Amino acid sequence: MWRWVLLVGALLVHVLVGLRPVYEHARRTDGRDFASYYYAFRVASAGGDPYDTPALERLARREHTRKRVNPFFYPPPFLLTQAFAGKLTLRQGFLCLLALNELLLAACAFMCVRWYGVAVWVMALIIALYSPIFDHAEMGQANLLVLAPLLAGLGLAAKKPWLGGALVGVAAMLKMSPALMLAYFVLERRVPALVAAALAALALSVATLPLVGFEAQRRFYFEVLPSFSSGEYHGLALPIGMTSNHSIPAFFNRLWRGPDGHHLSQAASSATTFTAVLLLALWAYRFRGSLRDPDANAIGALLVLMTLLPVYTYEHHLVFLVLALGAAAMTRPGPVLLVVAFFLAWPLAWQRGAEDALPPLKGLLRDSKLCAALLLFGLNLLAPRPRALPRWLNAK
């Protein structure tokens, strides 16, 4: 019982202490990234196209909330999750999403402990100290909305492959990158789970038709989605080479810069593809024939790739790595993990301050989170198979 008391206590400290500045900021915010989801839902529910960015901005200006709105580029079924904000103001919707994210964080923590074998004290430290969780909340992001069904689906798939596969399919239709996690089912040769994921994706697309019509859905799959590989992201006006972008494509973009800073060069795109294939091959080779149900290290390593391979990987995307950190702590504890955890968790302001203070190390510091995430991938990849854990580590 004490372990659940510890976990609940960590969550309460997280909410009452860590989120206080986030909540104070939220009262004055213009919606941050949530504004994109909010106005996309509002436009779609009025019969418009949620991928029509000028329409989103016109509605925002009409309501005097903000002049510009980031393009909406999530799959159409994602908008079903935003129905709660339909009758709320932008600020009210932001605060509701903040509360929802805390509930989802608690659910993810529970699954990591109960299903994936992460010690409670490890999970408590992650909740208390892992800065991407707080950045995720402040930015009004929805990655935990994706991570919760993803962890649930992968955790349930061993005993309930149809339900588990369906939940992974739901996660993939909320944000496309979780589709990579189907590789776990492929490695396990779990055909029912793969079929369930495909059927769930189809069912969600059909269920979304009353909100997002066929033409808008066609536009997503044939216009918006293909832009992801180039870095255009449906007209997202943020340069790929910005300091806060920690992705593998961003690293190669710094080596072979694209023509305008918003599109990958051919060399960077090819290098990203080669790296993705290589890392996936290493993952598949390492875990072939030795998976446990559910295998925290295999899933954690794949989550790292899911996070790093899209063109943009910001601070808030690093919340996807909570299981990878927990799994590595249970199988590969040591000084390397402490270094990895520090550089993944240190706030972006600290990183920029270090870059200014140590100009000769600026390049290395700029890529510190990418390097740390790749090391985390390696720690999970090299986890002993199997291993009897020390009693003090196994006390969950």
N, C-alpha and C positions, 0 to 999 in steps of 0.2 A: 504493500500500500504506500510506503514512504516514497517510492520512486514516482508515483503519480502525483503525490503531494509536491515533490520537488519540481516536476514538470509544470504543474499548474502554477506554482509559485514563480517559476521563471517566466511564464507567460504573463502573469500579473505584473511583475517588475517591468517586463518589456512594454506592456501597455501603459502603465502608470508613470514610468520614468522615461524610458527610451522614446516613447511616442509623444511625449508632451510637446516638444518643439515642433514635431510634425503636425500635431493637431492645431497648435497656435498658428502655424503657417497656413493650414488648410482653411481656416476661417477667413483668410484674406486672399486666397488663391483665385486665379482665373481658370481653374480646372486642370491645369497642366496637361498631361497626356490623356486624361480622362475626357477632356473636351472633344477629342476626336471621336471616341466611342459614343459620347452623349449626343452630339449633333448628327452623327451618322444614323443613330437610331431614330432621332426626331425626324430627320429628312425621310428615312425609309418608311416610317409609320404614317407619314403624310403622303405616301405614294411616290416619293422621289427616289433618286439614285444615290445610295450612300457613298459611292465612289466618285461622286461629282463634288470635288473639293470647293469650288466656288459656291455651290449651293449651301454647303456647311458654313462657309464664312458669311454668306449673306444672312443666314439665320442668326449667327452669333452677333453680327453687327446690329441686327434688328433688336436683339435683346440687350444690347450694350454690355456684353460680357468680355469680348475680345475682338480684335480686328482680323487676326489670322488664326486659322485652325490647321493643324497638321493633317495631311491626307489620311483617310481611313483605308487600311490595306489588309485587314484581317479577313478570313473567309466569311461568307454571308451568315452561316449559323452562329457566329460569335455574337451577332446582334441580339439573338434570343436571350443572352445572359444579361443584357442591359435593359430589359423591359422594366426592371424595378425603378428606373430613373425617368420613365416616361412622363410622369406627372410632377416631377420634382424640378426645382431650379438646378442650375449647374453646380452651385456650391453645395446644395443639399445632396445631390447625387454623388458628389465627390466624397462627402462625409460618410454616406452610406457605403460606398465602395471601400473606404478606409476601414469601416467596421467589418465588412464582409471579408476583407483580406486578413484581418486578425483571426476570424473564425477559420478561414482556410489554412492559415499558418498553424493553428492548433491541430487541425485535422492532419496536416502533413507531418507534424511532429509526432502525433500519436501513431501514425502508420510507420514512420521510420523506426520508432521504438518497438512497437508491437509486432510488426511483420518483417522488418528488415534487420532486426538485431542490434540497433544502435543503442548504446548505453544512455540512460536518462541524463546522467551528468554531462555527457558529450552533447546531447541535444540541447540541454539547458544552456551550455556555453555558446553554442551556435546562435540560439535565439537572443541571448544577451549581448553578444559581441560582433555578430556578423553584419557589418554595415550595409551590404546590399539589400538586406531586408528592410531597413529604415529608408533607404533611398527609393526602394520599390513603393513603399507607402507614400512618401512625399511626392513622388512623380505621378501618383494616381494610376499606377500600372495594374495589369490584370494577369501577370504571369502565374501567380498562385492559383488563379482560377483554372489555369491549364495544368499546373503541377499536381493538384489534388486528384483529379480523375486519372491522371497518368500513373501516379504512384498506386492508386487504388486498383487500377486495371492490371498493372504488372504484378502487384502483390496477390491478386485474386486468381490470376490466370491459371495457376497450377491446379487448383481444385475446381475452379469454375471458369473454364476457358471461354465459354460463350459470353459470360458477363464481363470477364476481364478484358477480352478482345474488344467488346463493345465500348467499354470505358476508354480504352486507348484510342479507338476510333473517334470518340467524342472529343478527346483532347486534341487530336490531329485536326479536327474540323473547327476548333476554336483558334488554333494557330498552327500553321502548316509544318513547322519544324519538328513537332513531336511524331510526325509520320516516320522519322528515322528510327524511333523506338520499336517499330515493327520488326526491325532486324533481330531483336531479342527473340521474338516468336519464330522467325525463320531459323535461327540457330537451334532453337528447341524443337523445330519441326512440328510446331503446334498449329496445325491447319485449322481446326475449329476457331481458334482465337483470331487468325488472319481473316477468315470468312466473316466472323462477327464484326471485326473492325470495318471491313468494307461495307457490310450491310448497315452498320450504324452511321457511317459517313453518308451513304445514300439516303437513309431515312431522315437524317438531319437536314440534308439539302432540300428534300421534298417538304419537310415541315416548315422550312424557312420561306417557301414560295409565297405565302400570303403576305409576308413582310418585305422580302426582297424578291422581286419578280424574276422571271426567266432571263430577260435581257440583261439585268444588272448582274445576275449570277454568271451569265456567259461572259460578261465584261471582266469579271474578276479572274476567271480561269484562263481567258485568252489574251487579256491585256495587262491586268495588274500582276498576276502571279508570275508571268514570264519576266517581268521587270526586276524581280528579286535577284536573279542571278547576275545581273549587270550592275547592281547597286543603285539603280534608279529609284526603286521602292515607290512607284506611283507618284513620282515628282517630289519626294521628300527633299527638302532644301537644306540638308545637312551634309557637309563634306565627309567622305569616307575616312580621310586622314586625321580627323579630329582626335585630340588626346583621349577623350573618354570612350573611344571605340576600341575594344580589346579583341576583335575577331581575328581569325586567321587570314581572311581576305584583306582586312585592313593592314595587316603586317606586310603582305605581298604588295599591296597598293603603295606602301611607302618605298618599296624597292623599285617598283615599276609603276610610276604614277600614271593614272588615266588622263585623258585629254582635258577634262574640266573639273576634276576633283569629286564629281558625283557619279562617275561610272568607272568600273574596273577596266584596266587595260587588258588586252588579250593575254599578255604574259602573266599578269596577276591572276586572271581567271583560270588559265591553264595550270598554274602552280597550285592554286586552291583545289582544283579538281584532283590533281595528282596526290596532294597531301591528304585529302579526304579519303580517297581510295586506299592509300597506304595505311592510314590510321585505322580504317574500318577492317582492312585485311588483318592487321595486327590484332585487333580486338577479337575478330572471329577465330583466328588461329589459336589465340591464348585460351579462349573459353570453350572451344569445341569439345564436346563430350564430357565436360566437367561442371556443368551448370547445376546449381542448387536451386531450390524453389522456395521463395524467390531469391535470386542471387544478387545481393546488394552491391558487390564489387562490379559485376558485369553490367548491371543497370547504371551504377554510378559512373563508370567509365563512358558508357554510351551517352549519358546525360551531359557529360563534358563536351563530347563531340557535337551533340545537338545544340549546345550553347555557343560554341566557337565557330561553327561552319557557316552560319548566315553572315551576310556582308556586315551587318551591324550587331555588335554585342556591347551593350551599355552596362553600367553598374547594376541596374535593376534586373537585367537578365541573369546575373550571377546567383539569384535566388534558386535557380534550377540546380545548383551544385550542393545544396544542403545534404542530400543523401550521399553524394560522392564524398563529401568531407566526413560525414558520420561513418561511412563504410571504411574509409581509409584509417580513421582513428581506431577502429576495432581490429583491423588486420595489419596495418603498417604504422603503428605509433612510433614516434621518434623525432629527432631534430629536423629532418627534412619536412615532415608534415607540419611542424610548428612554423617553419619558414613559409611554406605554402599557404597555411591559414592566415598568417600575418599579411602577406601581400595581397591575398584575395579580399581580406577584410579591411585593410587600411583605407580610410576615406580618400576620395579623389583629391580633396584639398591638400591632404598630406603628400600625396604623390606629386602634385604640382609644386608644392613648396620644396620638396626634395629635388625636383628637377631644376628649380631656380637656384638652389643652394649648391648643387653639384653639377655644373654644366657639362663636365666631361662624361658624366654618367647619364646624361639626359635620355639618350636613346634606349639604354637598358631599363631605366626607371619607367619610361613611357610604356614599355612592353612588359612591365613587371607582372601585371595581372594575367596577361596571356601566358607568360612563362610559368607562372604559378599554377594556372589551370591545366597546362600541358603536363606539368609535374604531377598534379593530382590525378590526371588520366593515367600516368605511368604507375603511380602508387596503387591504384585500383587494379591496373592490368597485372601487376606483379604480386598481387596478394596471394599468400600461400593457399594451396588447394588440397585438402582442407587443413585446418590448423586448430589445435586445442588452445584456446585463449587463456592468458593468465587469469586467475580468479578475480583479481581486482578490476580487470577490464571487463569481465563478463558479468559483473554485478550490475544488472540493468534495473 
